[in-house]
Amino acid sequence: MDRWHIKLADPDLAFLPEDSEHFRGYWHAVSWAQDYAMTNRTLMMEHAKAAVSKAIGLPVLTTEHAVNCHHNYVAVENHFGKNVYVTRKGAVRAREGDMGIIPGSMGPGALSCAGKAIQSRSAHARTALAER
């Protein structure tokens, strides 16, 4: 961090200046990985619907949009009037109207959630642990 004249509270913390080559490489890689994961989930849902449809001999219809969200990700979001990079590990964004899935842990079923309109200073996140 000395290279960028940045003092962190803990030397084990990670930080990449936004205008650095390392940050651009990281952002490219994480964006690719998140796009890959989203596409993979979409394809799995299409194949699962087709398999169920074939097994029961009836079409499987989706009446509402499927909930398809990341729960470990990085995104650019606007908080308190500024665009910032937000990293969520084990959490989904929970702004008003956002739909999410919180997976269970080796047994309990998954939980569906929806963001609510609240006045808070949080980063609008719902953590998996808070739901269990």
Buried (B, 14 or more C-beta within 10 A) or exposed (E): EEEEEEEEEEEEEEEBEEEEEEBEEBBEEBEEBBEEBBEEBEEEBEEEBEEEEEEEEEEEEEEEEEBBBBBBBBBEBEEEEEEEEBEBEEBBBBBEEBBBBBBEEEEEEEBEBEBEEEEEEEBBBBBBEEBE
